[in-house]
Amino acid sequence: MLNEIVKGVSMKLNATFGNRYKAYENDVKQGLKPPCFFIGVLKPELSPLVGRRYLSTNPLDVRFIPADSGRNVEMFNIAAELLEALEYITLPDGDMLRGTGMNYEVVDGVLHFFVNYNLSLIKPAEKVPMETLSVDMGTK
């Protein structure tokens, strides 16, 4: 499910910004060409609820790396666009998720945009097959 959320964020970034900025989903050892986005997963959690229900918490860090690290105006404009764009994302299977806890900060010339995508899950029930049963029937 986490991979679908990352793909949904990547699709939303592409729909919002077009080809102006590339969005990376995986680590890039060499060849990172700013300006670009990098989608990082922070610390996902799965918490049990009642019965077979679980709450999946998926925090993401969408980093924007500008071409020039001193361009705070560009980063703040991007952050304002991300606040609106990442409120709702559509997953590859068509489901929609709402982003919560959105905030951002600029650290060392990089914009860090934090957003959570939480969803509740229902795990399938385990089917326990019956053992053999012998019945002794008769009439009275």
C-alpha positions as CSV (number, residue, x, y, z in Angstrom):
1,M,0.0,0.0,0.0
2,L,2.9,2.4,0.8
3,N,4.2,2.1,-2.8
4,E,0.8,3.1,-4.2
5,I,0.8,6.1,-1.9
6,V,4.2,7.2,-3.1
7,K,3.1,6.7,-6.7
8,G,0.0,8.7,-6.1
9,V,2.1,11.6,-4.7
10,S,4.4,11.3,-7.7
11,M,1.4,11.4,-10.1
12,K,0.0,14.5,-8.3
13,L,3.3,16.3,-8.5
14,N,3.5,15.6,-12.2
15,A,-0.1,16.8,-12.7
16,T,0.5,20.0,-10.7
17,F,4.0,21.0,-11.9
18,G,4.2,19.2,-15.3
19,N,7.7,18.7,-16.6
20,R,9.2,21.7,-14.9
21,Y,10.5,19.4,-12.1
22,K,11.4,15.8,-12.0
23,A,10.1,13.7,-9.0
24,Y,12.4,10.9,-7.7
25,E,10.9,8.1,-5.7
26,N,14.1,6.1,-5.1
27,D,17.5,7.0,-3.7
28,V,19.7,8.7,-6.3
29,K,23.4,8.0,-5.9
30,Q,24.5,10.2,-8.9
31,G,22.8,12.2,-11.5
32,L,20.4,14.2,-9.3
33,K,19.6,17.3,-11.4
34,P,18.0,20.1,-9.4
35,P,15.4,21.6,-9.4
36,C,13.6,18.4,-8.5
37,F,11.4,16.7,-5.9
38,F,12.4,13.7,-3.8
39,I,9.6,11.6,-2.1
40,G,10.9,10.1,1.1
41,V,9.0,7.8,3.5
42,L,9.6,8.6,7.2
43,K,8.2,6.1,9.7
44,P,5.1,4.2,8.7
45,E,3.0,2.6,11.5
46,L,0.3,-0.1,11.7
47,S,-1.9,0.2,14.8
48,P,-4.6,-2.3,15.7
49,L,-8.1,-1.1,16.2
50,V,-11.2,-3.2,17.0
51,G,-11.3,-6.8,15.6
52,R,-9.6,-7.1,12.2
53,R,-9.3,-3.4,11.7
54,Y,-6.0,-1.6,11.6
55,L,-5.0,2.1,11.2
56,S,-2.1,2.6,8.8
57,T,-0.2,5.9,9.3
58,N,2.1,6.8,6.4
59,P,4.2,10.0,6.9
60,L,6.0,11.3,3.9
61,D,8.7,14.0,3.4
62,V,8.4,15.6,0.0
63,R,11.7,17.4,-0.5
64,F,12.1,20.2,-3.1
65,I,15.7,20.8,-4.1
66,P,16.0,24.1,-6.0
67,A,18.6,24.9,-8.7
68,D,20.0,27.6,-6.4
69,S,19.9,26.9,-2.7
70,G,19.4,30.6,-1.8
71,R,16.0,31.0,-3.5
72,N,13.7,31.0,-0.5
73,V,11.0,32.8,-2.5
74,E,10.8,29.9,-5.0
75,M,10.7,27.4,-2.1
76,F,7.9,29.2,-0.3
77,N,5.9,29.4,-3.5
78,I,6.3,25.7,-4.1
79,A,5.3,25.0,-0.5
80,A,2.1,27.0,-1.0
81,E,1.3,25.0,-4.1
82,L,2.0,21.7,-2.3
83,L,-0.4,22.6,0.5
84,E,-3.2,22.7,-2.0
85,A,-2.0,20.0,-4.4
86,L,-1.3,17.2,-1.8
87,E,-4.5,17.7,0.2
88,Y,-6.0,14.9,-1.9
89,I,-4.2,12.3,-4.0
90,T,-5.5,9.6,-6.2
91,L,-3.9,6.1,-6.0
92,P,-3.1,4.1,-9.1
93,D,-6.2,1.9,-8.4
94,G,-8.4,5.0,-8.3
95,D,-8.9,5.3,-4.6
96,M,-8.5,8.8,-3.1
97,L,-6.6,9.7,0.1
98,R,-6.6,12.9,2.1
99,G,-3.4,14.4,3.4
100,T,-3.3,15.4,7.1
101,G,-0.7,17.2,9.3
102,M,0.7,19.2,6.4
103,N,3.6,21.4,7.3
104,Y,7.0,22.5,5.9
105,E,10.3,23.9,6.7
106,V,13.5,25.0,4.9
107,V,16.7,23.3,6.1
108,D,20.1,23.8,4.5
109,G,18.5,25.2,1.3
110,V,16.1,22.3,0.8
111,L,12.3,22.6,1.3
112,H,10.9,19.7,3.4
113,F,7.2,19.3,3.0
114,F,5.7,16.8,5.5
115,V,2.3,15.1,5.0
116,N,0.5,12.1,6.4
117,Y,-1.7,9.7,4.5
118,N,-3.7,7.6,7.0
119,L,-6.1,4.9,6.1
120,S,-8.0,2.1,7.9
121,L,-7.5,-1.4,6.8
122,I,-9.5,-4.6,7.4
123,K,-7.4,-7.8,7.3
124,P,-9.1,-10.8,5.8
125,A,-10.5,-13.4,8.2
126,E,-8.7,-16.6,8.6
127,K,-10.8,-19.6,7.4
128,V,-10.3,-22.6,9.6
129,P,-11.4,-25.7,7.8
130,M,-13.5,-28.2,9.9
131,E,-12.0,-31.6,10.7
132,T,-13.8,-34.8,9.7
133,L,-17.0,-35.6,11.5
134,S,-18.6,-39.0,11.9
135,V,-22.3,-39.2,12.6
136,D,-24.1,-42.3,14.0
137,M,-27.7,-42.0,13.0
138,G,-30.6,-44.3,13.7
139,T,-34.3,-44.4,14.4
140,K,-36.1,-44.8,17.7
